[in-house]
Amino acid sequence: MNISKEVKVGLLALVSGVILYVGFNFLKGSDFLSPNHNYFVVYNNIGGLTESNTVMLNGLSVGRVKKIYLLQNQGNKLLVELDIDKNVILSDSTAAVLASSSVLGGKAIELKIGTGNRVLQSGDTLIAAVEQNLSELINQKITPITENVDTALVNLNILIRKFQSMSNSIDATLVNLRNTSSTLNTTLEQNQNAIAGISSNLRTLSASLNDPQTGVRPMLGKFNSFADTLSNMQLAQTVERTNQSINNLNQMLTRINQGEGTIGKLTKNDSLYNNLNQFASDLDALVVDLKANPKRYVTLSVFGRREKKDSKPREEKQEKTDRQEVSRK
């Protein structure tokens, strides 16, 4: 059977097209020999995700992005169809996390399988989640730094303004310092000889004070020994006098307790107390009699000697009167 060249070319083109289609889909991740399950995820923004991007589970490729649909009737959301190995069992709590697959910005979907109550079937919808990308992390870290830098720049500008306002005062201070330095130099030059003499005298004085024979140290040693001797002498005398006084006091107390001396007799003998009581009683009686008969003890002389002559008859008369009163009683 003869086949024409045109048929051969047509058959070759058809076979080549089939091989090209199968190879292209194979490179995209499609496997015609092992059918997979299809799942759907709805994102607000896919961030550059494209078809045939990898679907990962704990770092293992388990599928690919099969198709992306634009849902204009739902606010331009994006429906992503995932082609996942049928051997991977997903629960109703599984999340499809849109993550970065490389530093250059490649995208992939990372499956986070939770402990759900129901096993998903092909055609079910997964929970959508988005991982924070590197640029967002950098922005979060850089934003506080930029704010601090802005604050530091503002404070620096305020400080510069204050420094500019104080520049006149600083210039005046520097001028005064230069004038003071010049005046000090002039004074030192004028009194250089006097300063040299003072320095020489100080060196001489220092040398004399450091002399081991006539310096300060021998004098201090002698003064310390003299002070120690004087202190010891005074302390010994004071202690001796104190002991002597204590001994004398003890002897005096011992004599008083034994009844010796006036104070001892007063403490041991009550005769003085009795005599004093008797004296007080007699004195009281005398005072009473003095108030009752003052004429016995007090005489008033008007004419001197004549009063003396008449004093005896009056006394005799008073005695007679007293006797009569006694006899009547």
C-alpha positions as CSV (number, residue, x, y, z in Angstrom):
1,M,0.0,0.0,0.0
2,N,1.4,3.2,-1.1
3,I,0.9,6.2,1.2
4,S,1.3,9.5,-0.3
5,K,3.7,12.1,0.9
6,E,0.9,14.4,1.9
7,V,-0.6,11.8,4.2
8,K,2.7,11.0,5.8
9,V,3.3,14.7,6.4
10,G,-0.2,15.1,7.9
11,L,0.2,12.0,10.2
12,L,3.6,13.3,11.3
13,A,2.2,16.7,12.1
14,L,-0.7,15.2,14.1
15,V,1.6,13.0,16.1
16,S,3.9,15.9,16.7
17,G,1.0,18.0,17.9
18,V,-0.2,15.3,20.3
19,I,3.3,14.8,21.7
20,L,3.8,18.6,22.0
21,Y,0.4,19.0,23.9
22,V,1.1,16.0,26.2
23,G,4.6,17.2,26.9
24,F,3.6,20.8,27.6
25,N,0.9,19.6,30.0
26,F,3.3,17.2,31.6
27,L,5.8,20.0,32.1
28,K,3.0,22.0,33.7
29,G,2.4,19.2,36.1
30,S,-0.5,17.4,34.5
31,D,-0.4,13.6,34.7
32,F,-2.8,11.9,32.4
33,L,-2.0,8.4,33.8
34,S,-2.8,9.3,37.4
35,P,-5.9,11.5,37.6
36,N,-6.0,14.0,40.5
37,H,-8.7,15.7,42.6
38,N,-9.7,19.3,41.8
39,Y,-10.3,21.8,44.6
40,F,-11.2,25.5,44.5
41,V,-10.0,28.5,46.5
42,V,-11.3,32.1,46.4
43,Y,-8.8,35.0,46.9
44,N,-9.1,38.7,46.9
45,N,-5.6,39.1,45.5
46,I,-3.3,36.3,44.3
47,G,-0.2,38.5,44.2
48,G,1.2,37.2,41.0
49,L,0.1,33.6,41.2
50,T,0.0,31.9,37.8
51,E,-1.2,28.7,36.4
52,S,1.0,25.7,36.9
53,N,2.5,27.1,40.1
54,T,3.2,24.5,42.7
55,V,1.0,23.3,45.5
56,M,3.1,22.3,48.5
57,L,2.4,20.2,51.6
58,N,5.2,20.4,54.3
59,G,7.7,21.3,51.5
60,L,6.5,18.4,49.2
61,S,4.9,19.2,45.8
62,V,1.5,17.5,45.8
63,G,-0.1,19.4,42.9
64,R,-0.3,22.5,40.8
65,V,-2.5,25.5,40.0
66,K,-4.7,24.3,37.2
67,K,-6.8,27.3,36.3
68,I,-7.5,30.9,37.5
69,Y,-10.9,32.4,37.0
70,L,-11.9,36.1,37.4
71,L,-15.3,36.5,39.3
72,Q,-16.5,39.9,38.2
73,N,-19.9,39.4,39.6
74,Q,-18.3,39.0,43.1
75,G,-16.2,42.1,43.3
76,N,-13.5,40.8,40.9
77,K,-12.4,38.1,43.3
78,L,-10.2,35.3,41.9
79,L,-11.2,31.6,41.8
80,V,-8.2,29.3,41.7
81,E,-8.6,25.7,40.7
82,L,-6.1,23.3,42.3
83,D,-5.1,20.0,40.9
84,I,-3.9,17.9,43.9
85,D,-2.8,14.3,44.1
86,K,-5.8,12.1,44.9
87,N,-3.8,10.3,47.6
88,V,-3.7,13.4,49.7
89,I,-6.7,13.5,52.1
90,L,-7.9,17.0,52.9
91,S,-10.3,17.9,55.8
92,D,-12.9,20.7,55.9
93,S,-10.4,22.8,58.0
94,T,-7.6,22.7,55.4
95,A,-6.3,26.1,54.4
96,A,-4.7,27.0,51.1
97,V,-2.1,29.6,52.1
98,L,-0.8,31.8,49.3
99,A,2.9,32.1,50.1
100,S,6.2,33.1,48.5
101,S,8.2,30.3,47.0
102,S,11.5,32.3,46.6
103,V,13.2,35.5,47.5
104,L,12.6,36.8,43.9
105,G,8.9,36.8,44.4
106,G,7.7,33.5,43.1
107,K,4.3,32.3,44.4
108,A,3.1,28.9,45.6
109,I,0.2,27.5,47.6
110,E,1.0,25.9,50.9
111,L,-1.6,23.4,52.3
112,K,-2.2,23.6,56.1
113,I,-4.3,20.5,57.0
114,G,-6.2,20.8,60.2
115,T,-8.1,18.4,62.4
116,G,-11.5,18.7,60.6
117,N,-14.7,16.6,61.0
118,R,-15.3,15.9,57.3
119,V,-13.1,14.7,54.4
120,L,-13.3,16.9,51.4
121,Q,-14.2,15.5,48.0
122,S,-13.1,16.6,44.6
123,G,-14.7,19.9,43.7
124,D,-15.0,21.2,47.3
125,T,-13.7,24.7,48.3
126,L,-10.7,25.2,50.6
127,I,-10.2,28.0,53.2
128,A,-8.2,30.9,51.7
129,A,-5.3,32.4,53.6
130,V,-2.4,34.7,52.6
131,E,1.1,34.6,54.2
132,Q,2.8,37.8,55.0
133,N,5.4,38.4,52.3
134,L,8.9,39.6,52.8
135,S,8.2,43.2,51.7
136,E,5.5,43.5,54.3
137,L,7.8,42.2,57.0
138,I,10.5,44.7,55.9
139,N,7.9,47.5,56.0
140,Q,6.8,46.5,59.5
141,K,10.4,46.6,60.7
142,I,11.5,49.7,58.9
143,T,8.4,51.8,59.8
144,P,9.3,52.2,63.5
145,I,12.9,52.9,62.5
146,T,11.9,55.6,60.0
147,E,9.7,57.2,62.7
148,N,12.5,57.3,65.1
149,V,14.8,58.7,62.5
150,D,12.3,61.4,61.8
151,T,12.0,62.3,65.5
152,A,15.8,62.4,65.8
153,L,16.0,64.7,62.8
154,V,13.4,67.0,64.3
155,N,15.2,67.1,67.6
156,L,18.5,67.7,65.8
157,N,17.0,70.7,63.9
158,I,15.7,72.1,67.2
159,L,19.1,71.7,68.7
160,I,20.8,73.4,65.7
161,R,18.4,76.3,66.0
162,K,19.2,76.7,69.7
163,F,22.9,76.4,68.9
164,Q,22.5,79.1,66.3
165,S,20.7,81.4,68.8
166,M,23.5,80.8,71.3
167,S,26.3,81.4,68.8
168,N,26.6,85.1,69.9
169,S,26.9,84.2,73.5
170,I,29.4,81.5,72.7
171,D,31.5,84.0,70.6
172,A,31.4,86.5,73.5
173,T,32.5,83.8,75.9
174,L,35.4,82.8,73.7
175,V,36.5,86.5,73.4
176,N,36.4,86.8,77.2
177,L,38.4,83.6,77.5
178,R,41.0,84.9,75.1
179,N,41.2,88.2,77.0
180,T,41.6,86.4,80.3
181,S,44.3,84.1,78.9
182,S,46.2,87.1,77.6
183,T,45.9,88.9,80.9
184,L,47.0,85.8,82.8
185,N,50.0,85.4,80.5
186,T,51.0,89.1,81.0
187,T,50.7,88.7,84.8
188,L,52.8,85.6,84.8
189,E,55.5,87.3,82.7
190,Q,55.5,90.3,85.1
191,N,55.8,88.2,88.2
192,Q,58.0,85.5,86.9
193,N,60.9,86.4,89.3
194,A,58.6,86.5,92.3
195,I,57.1,83.1,91.3
196,A,60.6,81.7,90.9
197,G,61.5,83.0,94.4
198,I,58.4,81.5,95.9
199,S,59.2,78.2,94.3
200,S,62.7,78.3,95.7
201,N,61.5,79.1,99.2
202,L,59.0,76.2,99.0
203,R,61.7,73.8,98.0
204,T,63.9,75.0,100.8
205,L,61.0,74.7,103.3
206,S,60.2,71.3,102.0
207,A,63.8,70.2,102.4
208,S,64.0,71.5,106.0
209,L,60.7,69.7,106.9
210,N,62.0,66.5,105.5
211,D,65.3,66.7,107.4
212,P,65.6,63.6,109.5
213,Q,67.2,65.5,112.4
214,T,65.5,68.9,112.5
215,G,62.4,68.2,110.4
216,V,58.8,67.6,111.3
217,R,59.1,63.9,111.9
218,P,61.5,64.1,114.9
219,M,59.4,66.9,116.4
220,L,56.2,64.9,116.0
221,G,57.8,61.9,117.6
222,K,58.9,63.9,120.6
223,F,55.6,65.6,120.9
224,N,53.8,62.3,120.8
225,S,56.1,60.8,123.5
226,F,55.6,63.9,125.7
227,A,51.8,63.7,125.3
228,D,51.8,60.0,126.1
229,T,53.9,60.6,129.2
230,L,51.7,63.5,130.4
231,S,48.5,61.5,129.7
232,N,49.9,58.5,131.7
233,M,50.9,60.7,134.6
234,Q,47.6,62.5,134.8
235,L,45.7,59.3,134.5
236,A,47.7,57.6,137.2
237,Q,47.3,60.5,139.6
238,T,43.6,60.7,138.9
239,V,43.1,57.0,139.5
240,E,45.1,57.2,142.8
241,R,43.1,60.1,144.1
242,T,39.8,58.4,143.2
243,N,40.8,55.3,145.0
244,Q,41.9,57.3,148.1
245,S,38.6,59.1,148.1
246,I,36.7,55.9,147.8
247,N,38.7,54.4,150.7
248,N,38.1,57.4,152.9
249,L,34.3,57.3,152.2
250,N,34.2,53.6,153.0
251,Q,36.0,54.2,156.3
252,M,33.6,57.0,157.2
253,L,30.5,54.9,156.4
254,T,31.9,52.1,158.4
255,R,32.4,54.4,161.5
256,I,28.9,55.7,161.1
257,N,27.4,52.2,161.0
258,Q,29.4,51.3,164.1
259,G,28.1,54.4,165.9
260,E,31.3,56.3,166.1
261,G,31.4,60.1,166.0
262,T,28.5,62.6,166.1
263,I,26.8,61.3,163.0
264,G,27.2,57.7,164.2
265,K,25.7,58.6,167.5
266,L,22.8,60.4,165.8
267,T,22.0,57.3,163.8
268,K,22.5,54.8,166.6
269,N,21.2,56.7,169.7
270,D,17.7,58.3,170.0
271,S,18.5,60.4,173.1
272,L,19.1,63.5,170.9
273,Y,15.7,62.9,169.3
274,N,14.1,62.7,172.8
275,N,15.9,65.8,174.1
276,L,14.8,67.7,171.0
277,N,11.2,66.7,171.5
278,Q,11.4,67.7,175.2
279,F,13.0,71.0,174.2
280,A,10.2,71.7,171.8
281,S,7.6,70.9,174.4
282,D,9.2,73.2,177.0
283,L,9.5,75.9,174.4
284,D,5.8,75.5,173.5
285,A,4.9,75.8,177.2
286,L,7.1,78.9,177.5
287,V,5.4,80.6,174.6
288,V,1.9,79.8,176.0
289,D,2.9,81.3,179.4
290,L,4.5,84.3,177.7
291,K,1.2,85.0,176.0
292,A,-0.8,84.6,179.2
293,N,1.6,86.6,181.5
294,P,3.6,88.9,179.4
295,K,4.4,91.1,182.5
296,R,6.6,88.4,184.0
297,Y,9.0,88.6,181.1
298,V,8.6,92.1,179.6
299,T,8.9,95.4,181.7
300,L,8.5,98.9,180.2
301,S,10.6,101.7,181.8
302,V,9.2,105.2,181.2
303,F,11.3,107.1,183.8
304,G,14.4,105.0,184.0
305,R,15.7,104.5,187.6
306,R,12.4,105.2,189.3
307,E,10.9,102.3,187.4
308,K,13.6,100.0,188.9
309,K,12.7,101.1,192.4
310,D,9.1,100.4,192.0
311,S,9.6,97.1,190.2
312,K,10.1,95.0,193.4
313,P,6.9,96.2,195.2
314,R,5.0,95.5,192.0
315,E,6.3,92.0,191.8
316,E,5.5,91.3,195.4
317,K,2.0,92.6,194.8
318,Q,1.6,90.4,191.8
319,E,2.8,87.4,193.8
320,K,0.2,88.1,196.5
321,T,-2.5,88.3,193.9
322,D,-1.5,85.0,192.4
323,R,-1.5,83.4,195.8
324,Q,-4.9,84.7,196.6
325,E,-6.2,83.3,193.3
326,V,-4.6,79.9,194.1
327,S,-6.1,79.8,197.6
328,R,-9.6,80.6,196.2
329,K,-9.4,77.8,193.8
